[in-house]
């Protein structure tokens, strides 16, 4: 960006959202450069192959299962909000 010196433009972030500390630091670095060149706001396009949290919750609510067993997640507690929708959220015992 230093070589290009953008004066006008639009930044589209077409990658997964940061989900660990290292990715958050990298994203903050990009955000600082975009701010320096007055290219904010960042426009997000989710392309990871996974749904965003809101998309996953909307899909589960549309399916409306009686029970949900969240797997393949690092934040199993985030599904507990579905209990308010009458969905029995089961935290499987993943100890091996």
C-alpha positions as CSV (number, residue, x, y, z in Angstrom):
1,X,0.0,0.0,0.0
2,X,2.9,2.3,0.6
3,X,4.1,1.9,-3.0
4,X,0.5,2.2,-4.5
5,X,-0.5,5.2,-2.3
6,X,-4.2,4.7,-2.8
7,X,-6.2,8.0,-2.8
8,X,-9.6,6.5,-3.4
9,X,-10.7,3.0,-3.1
10,X,-12.7,0.3,-1.4
11,X,-11.2,-2.6,0.6
12,X,-13.1,-5.9,0.5
13,X,-12.0,-8.4,3.1
14,X,-12.8,-11.7,1.5
15,X,-11.5,-14.2,4.1
16,X,-12.8,-15.7,7.2
17,X,-13.2,-13.6,10.3
18,X,-10.3,-13.6,12.8
19,X,-10.9,-16.5,15.2
20,X,-7.7,-16.5,17.2
21,X,-5.4,-14.0,18.8
22,X,-2.8,-14.1,16.0
23,X,-5.5,-13.5,13.3
24,X,-6.9,-10.6,15.3
25,X,-3.5,-9.0,15.5
26,X,-3.0,-9.4,11.8
27,X,-6.5,-8.0,11.1
28,X,-5.8,-5.0,13.4
29,X,-2.6,-4.3,11.4
30,X,-4.6,-4.3,8.1
31,X,-7.2,-2.0,9.7
32,X,-4.5,0.4,10.8
33,X,-3.1,0.6,7.3
34,X,-6.6,1.1,5.8
35,X,-7.2,3.9,8.3
36,X,-3.9,5.5,7.4
37,X,-4.9,5.6,3.7
38,X,-8.5,6.6,4.5
39,X,-9.9,3.4,3.1
40,X,-12.3,2.6,5.9
41,X,-14.9,1.1,6.4
42,X,-13.8,-2.5,5.6
43,X,-16.4,-4.4,3.6
44,X,-16.5,-8.1,4.7
45,X,-17.3,-10.9,2.3
46,X,-17.4,-14.2,4.1
47,X,-15.7,-16.9,2.0
48,X,-14.3,-19.5,4.4
49,X,-16.6,-22.3,3.5
50,X,-18.2,-22.0,6.9
51,X,-21.2,-20.0,7.8
52,X,-20.9,-17.0,10.1
53,X,-22.3,-17.3,13.6
54,X,-25.5,-15.4,12.7
55,X,-25.9,-17.6,9.6
56,X,-25.5,-20.8,11.6
57,X,-28.0,-19.6,14.3
58,X,-30.5,-18.6,11.6
59,X,-30.2,-22.0,9.9
60,X,-30.7,-23.9,13.2
61,X,-33.7,-21.8,14.0
62,X,-35.2,-22.4,10.6
63,X,-34.7,-26.2,10.9
64,X,-36.0,-26.0,14.5
65,X,-34.7,-29.3,15.9
66,X,-35.8,-30.6,19.2
67,X,-32.2,-31.3,20.2
68,X,-28.9,-29.8,19.0
69,X,-25.5,-31.4,19.6
70,X,-22.9,-28.8,18.6
71,X,-19.6,-30.2,17.3
72,X,-16.8,-28.8,15.3
73,X,-16.7,-25.6,17.3
74,X,-14.4,-23.9,19.8
75,X,-17.3,-21.9,21.4
76,X,-19.9,-24.5,22.2
77,X,-21.5,-22.2,24.8
78,X,-22.5,-19.8,22.0
79,X,-25.3,-22.2,21.0
80,X,-26.9,-21.9,24.5
81,X,-28.8,-18.9,23.2
82,X,-31.0,-21.4,21.3
83,X,-32.4,-22.6,24.5
84,X,-34.6,-19.5,24.5
85,X,-36.1,-20.9,21.2
86,X,-37.0,-24.2,23.0
87,X,-34.1,-26.1,21.5
88,X,-32.5,-28.5,23.8
89,X,-28.7,-27.8,23.4
90,X,-26.7,-30.8,24.5
91,X,-23.0,-30.3,25.3
92,X,-21.5,-33.7,24.3
93,X,-18.7,-35.1,26.4
94,X,-15.7,-34.8,24.1
95,X,-13.1,-36.2,26.5
96,X,-11.3,-39.1,24.9
